[in-house]
Amino acid sequence: MPRIAVVKKERCNPSGCGGYLCMKLCPVNRQGEECIAKDPADNKVKIDETLCTGCGICVNRCPFEALSVINLPDELAKQPIHKYGKNGFHLYNLPTPIFGKVVGVLGRNGIGKSTAIKILAGVLKPNLGNEEEADYKELIDFFKGSEAQKFFEQVRDGKIKIGYKPQAVDLIPKKTKGKVKELLKKVDERKKFDEMVDRLELKEILDRNISDLSGGELQRVAIAATVLKDANLYIFDEPTSYLDIKQRIKVSKFIRELADENTAVIVIEHDLIILDYMTDLVHLMYGKEGVYGIVSQPKTTRVGINVYLSGYLKEENMRFRDKEIKFYVRPPEKKEKHIHLTSWKGISQKLGSFSLEAKEGELFKHDVVGILGENGIGKTSFVKILAGVSKQDKGEITEKVKVSYKPQYIDSESDELVASALGEAVGKYDVQLIRPLQLKNLLTRKINELSGGELQRVAIALCLSQKADLFLLDEPSAYLDVEQRLIVSRVVGDMMEQSGASALVVDHDVLFLDYLSKRLLIFDGKPAINGSAKGPFTMQEGMTNFLRDLAITFRRDPESNRPRANKEGSVKDREQKSSEKYYYL
């Protein structure tokens, strides 16, 4: 049986396990051979896959969960497309670009999505499991008889030119200096500068320095820079992160329109509603995070997302999750009298030229209230007032309650250990927080060593482990994959039910808030000028008010009950708008 062994070097801690515990326990080592040995390059361990029997002793006994030994299905006996060095991550298969279609890639973090599209984009040269990069002849031979063979032949012959938007747009200011206008004009190979500025609403920031842009502004500039390249394959890695729901819909429409008979588009996206709205086909990716990833055959978007939620690939006979993710026809609510927790009245605040108001609203115990609205419209400012971080100019919060607050931007500079930062949470909330948020293997890491998604999960756990009556979470889905978002929503709901506390959650992922919320607080107004908080409303009323303003309608998928955005102008869209049913519970 084919077998891969992966050592996560950042977790391997020989001094912490009493001195190479895995080497001492390995049955092959005890017979005199070196299956597990010390790597002289870094004094961590390395595993010889040819000697490994797959017994699992080292994996189960490693206190830092640094080792993985996987017995692969027989169909994966072939060499991987790419391997990150000895005992590194393995990638099998690639997504397939299709002219005239937008193809999505859906999977967990750490499963190889970005690696796969970097190979397609030419940013990363695959090595076919060897030490050296493969040339085009080797790649074409490797993929003989598949769509990937045709793709690499066309790339080799110069018939496919690629525009690629990377995931980490926050790194752009570190690599690029100057004004937005200068950057976009420099890359404008299609002579469509004015059109892109208009479509992506960049006019107001053209004379701004790139270093002064917000995350959402950087994202739109990166998309514009990608599309201004004269390419016939556009690849976007998470194009809607940092964007609000209104901007996400606009960017989705824009990306959809790029695909024609001469142009192919590939997108990685974690917002399921946006992925559904934007793409025609999806590839699912499964495997084990940080160990190996497999790209499935393409499926129509609706079917593919439902298969992903079910956790079972019928054609491959592969179960990649032990539980199905289920949505309910309507949010389940307890038939009990609502118990008042706190309320606000006549809140107003002036921040420079921006003004915020929240006339009145009430929160109950066991409440989970989602907050929706555009960027720059006062959501974070309002949450900071409730958290006591800033002070309103007028109005009052009628009952002072104990608050726990997770801010939008998390401090990642600390060299404190995660176990120390989480304090009592490790002992008190193992079942409620540590296990579901998969934090156990992060406890010995330093805060400043964590990725964005890891840092987010630690911050959520820290917030929810505090003793409080009201929990405030600002954009908790940022950097998380689909499954992590839905796990967080369950964790928040369960904690509120058990503690009798209430939660306010600001986010732009509508599916996440639909899954999480009992009620909605809606912000409207003009970004950077004024914002007004309205509600909380019931889910039906709140979503209807919000979606009517966006001119979007949502239906429920008959198979999974997940919310889906109707295509603008479709029969369903017109029917729902005419009957004022913008959202179905």
C-alpha positions as CSV (number, residue, x, y, z in Angstrom):
1,M,0.0,0.0,0.0
2,P,1.4,3.5,-0.9
3,R,2.3,5.4,2.2
4,I,3.5,9.0,2.9
5,A,5.1,10.2,6.1
6,V,5.1,13.9,7.0
7,V,7.0,15.7,9.8
8,K,5.7,19.1,10.8
9,K,9.0,20.6,11.7
10,E,7.5,23.6,13.5
11,R,5.9,21.2,16.0
12,C,8.7,18.7,16.4
13,N,10.3,19.3,19.8
14,P,12.9,16.6,20.7
15,S,13.8,18.2,24.0
16,G,10.2,18.5,25.1
17,C,9.5,14.7,24.5
18,G,12.4,13.5,26.5
19,G,14.8,13.2,23.6
20,Y,13.5,11.7,20.3
21,L,10.7,9.6,21.8
22,C,9.5,8.5,18.4
23,M,12.9,7.1,17.5
24,K,13.0,5.1,20.7
25,L,9.5,3.6,20.2
26,C,9.6,2.8,16.5
27,P,9.6,-1.1,16.1
28,V,11.8,-0.8,12.9
29,N,14.4,1.3,14.8
30,R,14.4,-1.3,17.6
31,Q,15.2,-4.0,15.1
32,G,18.4,-2.1,14.2
33,E,17.3,-0.1,11.1
34,E,16.8,3.7,10.8
35,C,13.2,4.2,9.9
36,I,13.1,7.4,12.1
37,A,16.4,9.3,12.4
38,K,17.7,12.7,13.5
39,D,17.9,15.1,10.6
40,P,21.3,16.8,10.8
41,A,20.0,19.9,9.0
42,D,17.8,21.0,11.9
43,N,18.1,18.3,14.6
44,K,14.4,17.4,14.1
45,V,13.4,13.9,12.9
46,K,13.0,12.5,9.5
47,I,11.1,9.3,8.4
48,D,12.2,6.8,5.7
49,E,8.9,5.9,4.0
50,T,10.3,2.8,2.4
51,L,11.1,1.3,5.9
52,C,7.9,2.6,7.6
53,T,5.4,-0.1,8.3
54,G,2.5,2.3,9.1
55,C,2.1,0.9,12.6
56,G,1.1,4.4,13.9
57,I,3.0,4.1,17.2
58,C,5.1,7.2,16.6
59,V,2.0,9.2,15.4
60,N,0.0,8.3,18.5
61,R,2.7,8.8,21.0
62,C,4.2,12.1,19.8
63,P,3.0,14.7,22.4
64,F,3.2,17.5,19.9
65,E,1.3,15.8,17.0
66,A,4.2,16.5,14.7
67,L,4.1,13.2,12.8
68,S,1.6,11.9,10.2
69,V,1.8,8.6,8.5
70,I,-0.9,8.0,5.9
71,N,-1.8,4.9,4.0
72,L,-3.1,6.2,0.7
73,P,-5.7,4.6,-1.6
74,D,-4.2,2.3,-4.2
75,E,-5.2,4.7,-7.0
76,L,-2.7,7.2,-5.5
77,A,0.2,4.8,-5.8
78,K,1.5,7.1,-8.6
79,Q,3.9,9.9,-7.8
80,P,2.5,13.2,-6.6
81,I,2.4,16.3,-8.8
82,H,4.3,18.2,-6.1
83,K,6.1,17.4,-2.9
84,Y,7.6,20.0,-0.5
85,G,10.8,18.1,0.2
86,K,11.4,14.9,2.1
87,N,8.6,14.3,4.6
88,G,6.8,17.3,3.3
89,F,3.2,18.0,2.0
90,H,2.1,16.0,-1.1
91,L,-0.3,17.3,-3.8
92,Y,-2.2,14.9,-6.2
93,N,-4.1,16.1,-9.3
94,L,-4.7,19.7,-10.5
95,P,-7.9,21.8,-11.1
96,T,-8.7,22.1,-14.8
97,P,-9.2,25.5,-16.5
98,I,-12.1,25.5,-18.9
99,F,-12.6,28.3,-21.5
100,G,-16.0,30.0,-21.1
101,K,-16.4,28.9,-17.5
102,V,-15.5,30.1,-14.0
103,V,-14.1,27.1,-12.1
104,G,-14.0,27.1,-8.3
105,V,-11.7,25.3,-5.9
106,L,-13.2,24.4,-2.5
107,G,-11.5,22.8,0.5
108,R,-10.1,23.3,3.9
109,N,-7.0,25.4,4.8
110,G,-3.8,23.5,4.5
111,I,-5.1,21.1,1.9
112,G,-3.1,22.5,-1.1
113,K,-5.5,24.8,-2.9
114,S,-3.0,27.7,-3.2
115,T,-0.2,25.3,-4.2
116,A,-2.4,23.9,-7.0
117,I,-3.3,27.2,-8.5
118,K,0.3,28.5,-8.1
119,I,1.4,25.6,-10.3
120,L,-1.3,26.5,-12.9
121,A,-0.2,30.2,-12.7
122,G,3.4,29.3,-13.3
123,V,4.4,30.8,-9.9
124,L,5.5,27.4,-8.6
125,K,7.2,24.8,-10.7
126,P,6.0,21.3,-9.8
127,N,8.7,18.6,-9.1
128,L,6.5,15.4,-9.6
129,G,7.7,14.2,-6.2
130,N,11.4,14.5,-7.0
131,E,14.1,16.9,-5.8
132,E,14.3,18.9,-9.0
133,E,11.7,21.0,-10.9
134,A,10.0,19.2,-13.8
135,D,10.3,20.7,-17.3
136,Y,7.4,21.0,-19.8
137,K,8.3,17.7,-21.5
138,E,8.1,15.8,-18.1
139,L,4.8,17.6,-17.2
140,I,3.2,16.8,-20.5
141,D,4.3,13.1,-20.3
142,F,3.0,12.9,-16.7
143,F,-0.4,14.2,-17.6
144,K,-0.7,12.3,-20.9
145,G,-4.3,11.7,-22.0
146,S,-5.8,14.3,-19.6
147,E,-7.0,17.9,-19.9
148,A,-3.9,19.0,-18.0
149,Q,-1.7,17.7,-20.8
150,K,-3.4,20.0,-23.3
151,F,-3.1,22.9,-20.8
152,F,0.7,22.5,-20.3
153,E,1.2,22.1,-24.1
154,Q,-0.7,25.4,-24.6
155,V,1.3,27.2,-21.9
156,R,4.5,25.8,-23.4
157,D,3.5,27.1,-26.9
158,G,2.6,30.5,-25.5
159,K,-1.1,30.1,-26.3
160,I,-2.2,30.6,-22.7
161,K,-1.2,33.7,-20.9
162,I,-2.0,34.0,-17.2
163,G,-3.1,36.8,-14.8
164,Y,-2.8,35.7,-11.2
165,K,-4.0,37.4,-8.0
166,P,-2.4,35.9,-4.9
167,Q,-4.1,35.3,-1.6
168,A,-2.0,37.7,0.6
169,V,-3.0,41.2,-0.6
170,D,-1.9,42.6,2.7
171,L,1.7,42.0,1.5
172,I,1.3,44.2,-1.5
173,P,2.5,47.5,0.3
174,K,5.7,45.7,1.3
175,K,6.5,44.9,-2.3
176,T,5.1,47.8,-4.2
177,K,5.4,51.6,-3.5
178,G,3.8,54.6,-5.1
179,K,0.2,55.7,-5.9
180,V,-2.6,53.4,-7.0
181,K,-2.9,55.2,-10.4
182,E,0.8,54.6,-11.1
183,L,0.6,50.9,-10.3
184,L,-2.5,50.3,-12.5
185,K,-1.2,52.3,-15.5
186,K,2.1,50.4,-15.3
187,V,0.4,47.0,-15.7
188,D,-2.4,48.1,-18.1
189,E,-1.7,45.8,-21.1
190,R,-5.3,45.8,-22.3
191,K,-5.7,49.6,-22.2
192,K,-8.8,49.3,-20.0
193,F,-7.7,51.5,-17.1
194,D,-10.8,53.7,-17.0
195,E,-13.2,50.7,-17.3
196,M,-11.5,48.9,-14.4
197,V,-11.4,52.0,-12.2
198,D,-15.2,52.4,-12.8
199,R,-16.2,48.7,-12.4
200,L,-14.2,48.2,-9.2
201,E,-15.0,51.7,-7.8
202,L,-11.4,52.8,-7.5
203,K,-11.8,56.5,-8.5
204,E,-11.6,57.9,-5.0
205,I,-8.3,56.1,-4.2
206,L,-6.3,56.6,-7.4
207,D,-4.1,59.3,-5.8
208,R,-3.6,57.5,-2.6
209,N,-0.4,55.7,-1.7
210,I,-0.6,51.9,-1.8
211,S,0.8,51.9,1.8
212,D,-2.3,53.8,3.0
213,L,-5.0,51.5,1.6
214,S,-7.3,49.3,3.7
215,G,-7.6,45.6,3.2
216,G,-10.7,45.9,1.0
217,E,-9.1,48.7,-1.1
218,L,-6.0,46.6,-1.6
219,Q,-8.1,43.6,-2.7
220,R,-9.9,45.6,-5.4
221,V,-6.7,47.2,-6.6
222,A,-5.1,43.7,-6.8
223,I,-8.1,42.4,-8.8
224,A,-7.9,45.4,-11.2
225,A,-4.1,44.9,-11.6
226,T,-4.7,41.2,-12.5
227,V,-7.4,41.8,-15.0
228,L,-5.5,44.6,-16.7
229,K,-3.0,42.0,-17.9
230,D,-3.5,40.7,-21.4
231,A,-4.3,37.1,-20.4
232,N,-6.7,34.4,-21.3
233,L,-6.6,32.6,-18.0
234,Y,-7.3,34.6,-14.8
235,I,-6.6,33.0,-11.5
236,F,-8.0,34.5,-8.2
237,D,-7.0,33.3,-4.8
238,E,-9.6,34.4,-2.3
239,P,-10.8,37.6,-4.2
240,T,-13.5,38.6,-1.7
241,S,-11.6,38.6,1.6
242,Y,-11.7,42.0,3.3
243,L,-14.8,43.0,1.1
244,D,-18.3,43.6,2.4
245,I,-21.3,41.8,1.0
246,K,-22.2,44.5,-1.4
247,Q,-18.6,44.6,-2.8
248,R,-18.5,40.8,-2.9
249,I,-21.6,40.6,-5.1
250,K,-20.2,43.3,-7.4
251,V,-16.8,41.5,-7.7
252,S,-18.5,38.2,-8.3
253,K,-20.5,39.6,-11.2
254,F,-17.3,41.2,-12.5
255,I,-15.3,37.9,-12.4
256,R,-18.2,36.0,-13.9
257,E,-18.2,38.3,-16.9
258,L,-14.5,37.7,-17.6
259,A,-15.2,34.1,-18.7
260,D,-15.9,33.7,-22.5
261,E,-15.0,31.3,-25.3
262,N,-11.5,32.8,-25.3
263,T,-11.0,33.2,-21.5
264,A,-10.9,30.8,-18.6
265,V,-11.2,31.7,-14.9
266,I,-10.2,29.8,-11.7
267,V,-11.2,31.0,-8.2
268,I,-10.5,29.9,-4.6
269,E,-13.2,31.1,-2.3
270,H,-14.4,30.3,1.2
271,D,-17.7,32.2,1.2
272,L,-20.1,29.5,-0.1
273,I,-22.8,31.9,-1.2
274,I,-20.3,33.9,-3.3
275,L,-18.6,30.7,-4.6
276,D,-22.1,29.5,-5.7
277,Y,-23.0,32.8,-7.2
278,M,-19.7,33.2,-9.1
279,T,-18.8,29.8,-10.5
280,D,-20.1,27.2,-13.0
281,L,-18.1,24.2,-11.8
282,V,-16.1,23.4,-8.7
283,H,-13.2,21.0,-7.8
284,L,-13.4,19.7,-4.2
285,M,-10.1,19.2,-2.4
286,Y,-9.7,16.7,0.4
287,G,-7.0,14.8,2.3
288,K,-5.3,15.8,5.5
289,E,-4.3,19.4,6.3
290,G,-0.5,19.9,6.1
291,V,0.0,16.3,4.9
292,Y,-1.6,15.7,1.5
293,G,-4.3,17.0,-0.8
294,I,-6.3,15.5,-3.6
295,V,-8.2,17.4,-6.3
296,S,-11.5,15.8,-7.3
297,Q,-13.0,15.7,-10.8
298,P,-15.0,18.9,-11.6
299,K,-18.7,19.0,-10.6
300,T,-21.4,21.5,-11.3
301,T,-21.3,24.1,-8.6
302,R,-24.6,23.3,-6.8
303,V,-23.9,19.5,-6.8
304,G,-20.2,20.1,-5.8
305,I,-21.1,22.3,-2.8
306,N,-23.8,19.9,-1.6
307,V,-21.3,17.0,-1.9
308,Y,-18.8,19.0,0.1
309,L,-21.3,19.6,2.9
310,S,-22.2,15.9,2.9
311,G,-18.6,14.9,3.4
312,Y,-18.8,12.0,0.9
313,L,-17.5,11.7,-2.7
314,K,-19.5,8.9,-4.2
315,E,-17.5,8.5,-7.4
316,E,-14.2,8.3,-5.5
317,N,-15.9,6.3,-2.7
318,M,-14.1,8.6,-0.3
319,R,-15.5,9.9,3.0
320,F,-13.5,13.0,4.0
321,R,-15.5,14.1,7.0
322,D,-17.3,12.0,9.6
323,K,-20.3,14.3,9.9
324,E,-22.6,15.9,7.3
325,I,-23.0,19.7,7.7
326,K,-26.7,20.4,7.9
327,F,-28.7,23.6,7.5
328,Y,-32.2,24.0,9.0
329,V,-35.3,25.2,7.1
330,R,-35.6,27.8,9.8
331,P,-33.3,28.7,12.7
332,P,-34.4,26.5,15.7
333,E,-35.6,28.7,18.6
334,K,-36.6,27.7,22.1
335,K,-40.2,28.3,23.0
336,E,-39.4,30.3,26.1
337,K,-40.0,33.8,27.3
338,H,-37.1,36.2,26.3
339,I,-35.2,37.4,29.3
340,H,-33.9,41.0,29.0
341,L,-30.1,41.4,29.2
342,T,-29.3,44.9,28.1
343,S,-30.4,47.7,25.7
344,W,-29.3,51.0,24.2
345,K,-31.1,54.2,23.6
346,G,-30.3,57.3,21.5
347,I,-26.6,56.4,20.9
348,S,-24.7,58.8,18.7
349,Q,-21.0,59.4,18.0
350,K,-18.9,61.7,15.8
351,L,-15.6,60.4,14.4
352,G,-14.0,63.1,12.3
353,S,-16.4,63.6,9.3
354,F,-18.3,60.3,10.1
355,S,-21.4,60.2,12.3
356,L,-23.0,57.1,13.8
357,E,-26.4,56.6,15.4
358,A,-28.2,53.7,17.1
359,K,-31.7,54.9,18.2
360,E,-32.7,51.9,20.3
361,G,-32.3,48.2,20.6
362,E,-32.6,45.3,23.1
363,L,-30.6,42.1,23.7
364,F,-31.9,39.0,25.5
365,K,-30.1,36.2,27.3
366,H,-29.2,33.2,25.0
367,D,-29.3,35.7,22.1
368,V,-27.0,35.5,19.0
369,V,-27.4,38.6,16.9
370,G,-25.6,38.9,13.5
371,I,-24.5,42.4,12.3
372,L,-24.6,43.1,8.6
373,G,-23.6,46.2,6.6
374,E,-21.1,47.8,4.3
375,N,-17.5,48.6,5.2
376,G,-17.0,52.0,6.7
377,I,-20.6,52.3,8.0
378,G,-20.0,52.1,11.8
379,K,-20.4,48.5,12.7
380,T,-17.0,48.3,14.5
381,S,-17.5,51.7,16.0
382,F,-20.8,50.6,17.5
383,V,-19.3,47.4,18.9
384,K,-16.5,49.3,20.5
385,I,-19.0,51.5,22.3
386,L,-20.7,48.4,23.7
387,A,-17.3,47.0,24.6
388,G,-16.4,50.2,26.5
389,V,-13.3,50.7,24.2
390,S,-14.7,54.0,23.0
391,K,-17.4,56.4,24.4
392,Q,-20.5,57.6,22.7
393,D,-21.2,61.4,22.5
394,K,-24.9,61.0,23.4
395,G,-27.3,58.3,24.5
396,E,-26.9,55.5,27.0
397,I,-26.5,51.7,27.4
398,T,-29.3,51.1,30.0
399,E,-27.7,48.1,31.9
400,K,-24.0,47.8,32.3
401,V,-23.0,44.2,31.7
402,K,-19.7,42.4,31.7
403,V,-18.3,42.3,28.2
404,S,-15.8,40.1,26.3
405,Y,-14.5,41.6,23.0
406,K,-12.7,40.1,20.0
407,P,-11.6,43.0,17.9
408,Q,-11.4,43.0,14.1
409,Y,-7.6,43.3,14.0
410,I,-5.7,40.9,16.2
411,D,-2.3,41.6,17.7
412,S,0.1,39.1,16.3
413,E,3.3,40.5,17.6
414,S,3.4,38.8,21.0
415,D,6.0,36.0,21.6
416,E,3.8,34.5,24.4
417,L,2.9,30.8,24.1
418,V,-0.7,30.1,23.0
419,A,-1.2,27.9,26.2
420,S,-0.2,30.9,28.3
421,A,-2.4,33.3,26.4
422,L,-5.5,31.0,26.7
423,G,-4.9,30.5,30.4
424,E,-7.8,28.8,32.1
425,A,-9.5,28.0,28.8
426,V,-7.3,25.0,28.3
427,G,-8.5,23.4,31.5
428,K,-12.0,24.7,31.7
429,Y,-13.2,24.6,28.1
430,D,-11.5,21.6,26.5
431,V,-14.7,20.1,25.1
432,Q,-16.4,23.4,24.3
433,L,-13.5,25.3,22.7
434,I,-10.1,23.6,22.5
435,R,-11.2,20.5,20.7
436,P,-13.7,21.9,18.2
437,L,-11.4,24.8,17.3
438,Q,-8.5,22.4,16.9
439,L,-6.2,24.3,19.2
440,K,-4.4,21.5,21.0
441,N,-1.5,21.3,18.6
442,L,-1.1,25.1,18.8
443,L,-0.6,25.3,22.5
444,T,3.2,25.1,22.4
445,R,3.5,27.6,19.6
446,K,4.1,31.4,20.0
447,I,1.5,33.9,19.0
448,N,3.8,35.5,16.5
449,E,4.4,32.2,14.7
450,L,0.7,31.6,13.9
451,S,-1.0,31.9,10.5
452,G,-4.0,34.2,10.1
453,G,-6.5,31.4,10.5
454,E,-4.7,29.9,13.6
455,L,-4.5,33.4,15.2
456,Q,-8.2,33.9,14.5
457,R,-9.2,30.6,16.2
458,V,-7.0,31.5,19.3
459,A,-8.6,34.9,19.5
460,I,-12.1,33.5,19.3
461,A,-11.3,30.9,22.1
462,L,-9.8,33.7,24.2
463,C,-12.9,35.8,23.9
464,L,-15.4,33.0,24.5
465,S,-13.5,31.7,27.6
466,Q,-13.9,34.9,29.5
467,K,-16.6,35.3,32.2
468,A,-19.0,37.7,30.6
469,D,-22.7,38.5,29.9
470,L,-22.1,39.8,26.4
471,F,-19.6,38.5,23.8
472,L,-18.7,40.8,20.9
473,L,-16.9,39.2,17.9
474,D,-15.8,41.4,15.1
475,E,-15.3,39.5,11.8
476,P,-14.5,36.1,13.3
477,S,-14.7,34.3,9.9
478,A,-11.7,36.1,8.5
479,Y,-8.9,33.7,7.4
480,L,-11.1,30.7,8.2
481,D,-12.2,28.0,5.7
482,V,-15.8,26.9,5.2
483,E,-15.7,24.1,7.8
484,Q,-14.0,26.3,10.4
485,R,-16.6,29.0,9.9
486,L,-19.4,26.6,10.5
487,I,-17.7,25.1,13.5
488,V,-17.2,28.6,15.0
489,S,-20.9,29.3,14.5
490,R,-21.9,26.1,16.4
491,V,-19.4,26.9,19.1
492,V,-20.8,30.4,19.6
493,G,-24.4,29.2,19.7
494,D,-23.6,26.4,22.1
495,M,-21.7,28.7,24.5
496,M,-24.6,31.2,24.6
497,E,-27.1,28.4,25.3
498,Q,-25.0,27.0,28.1
499,S,-24.0,30.3,29.7
500,G,-27.2,32.3,29.3
501,A,-25.1,35.1,27.8
502,S,-25.6,36.9,24.5
503,A,-23.4,37.4,21.5
504,L,-23.1,40.1,18.8
505,V,-21.3,39.0,15.7
506,V,-20.1,41.3,12.9
507,D,-19.4,39.5,9.7
508,H,-19.6,39.7,5.8
509,D,-20.2,36.0,5.2
510,V,-24.0,35.8,4.9
511,L,-24.1,32.0,5.0
512,F,-22.1,32.1,8.2
513,L,-24.5,34.6,9.8
514,D,-27.5,32.7,8.5
515,Y,-26.2,29.5,10.2
516,L,-25.3,31.4,13.4
517,S,-27.9,34.1,14.1
518,K,-31.2,34.2,15.8
519,R,-31.7,37.9,14.9
520,L,-30.0,40.6,12.8
521,L,-28.9,44.1,13.4
522,I,-28.7,46.0,10.1
523,F,-26.5,49.1,9.4
524,D,-27.3,51.4,6.5
525,G,-26.1,54.8,5.4
526,K,-23.2,56.2,3.4
527,P,-19.7,54.6,3.9
528,A,-17.3,57.1,5.6
529,I,-20.1,59.7,6.0
530,N,-22.9,58.3,8.2
531,G,-24.2,55.0,9.5
532,S,-27.3,54.0,11.4
533,A,-28.0,50.8,13.3
534,K,-31.5,49.4,12.9
535,G,-33.0,46.4,14.8
536,P,-32.4,43.8,16.0
537,F,-34.9,42.3,13.7
538,T,-36.1,38.7,13.2
539,M,-34.0,36.8,10.6
540,Q,-36.8,37.1,8.1
541,E,-37.3,40.8,8.5
542,G,-33.7,41.7,8.9
543,M,-32.5,39.7,5.8
544,T,-35.4,41.0,3.7
545,N,-34.5,44.6,4.6
546,F,-30.8,44.0,3.9
547,L,-31.2,42.1,0.6
548,R,-33.8,44.5,-0.7
549,D,-31.3,47.3,-0.4
550,L,-28.8,45.1,-2.4
551,A,-31.5,44.1,-4.9
552,I,-30.6,40.4,-4.3
553,T,-32.9,37.5,-3.5
554,F,-32.1,34.3,-1.6
555,R,-33.7,30.9,-1.9
556,R,-33.0,27.6,-0.1
557,D,-31.4,24.7,-1.8
558,P,-33.9,21.8,-1.7
559,E,-31.2,19.2,-0.9
560,S,-29.0,20.9,1.7
561,N,-31.3,23.8,2.8
562,R,-28.3,26.2,2.5
563,P,-29.1,29.7,1.4
564,R,-28.3,30.4,-2.3
565,A,-28.3,33.8,-4.1
566,N,-30.5,33.8,-7.2
567,K,-28.9,35.0,-10.4
568,E,-30.1,38.5,-11.2
569,G,-33.0,38.6,-13.5
570,S,-33.7,34.8,-13.3
571,V,-37.3,33.6,-13.1
572,K,-36.9,32.9,-9.3
573,D,-35.3,36.3,-8.7
574,R,-38.2,38.1,-10.5
575,E,-40.8,36.0,-8.7
576,Q,-39.4,36.6,-5.2
577,K,-38.9,40.4,-5.8
578,S,-42.5,40.7,-7.1
579,S,-43.8,39.0,-3.9
580,E,-41.3,40.8,-1.6
581,K,-39.9,37.5,-0.5
582,Y,-36.2,38.3,-0.6
583,Y,-35.2,35.6,1.9
584,Y,-36.6,32.2,2.9
585,L,-36.2,30.8,6.4
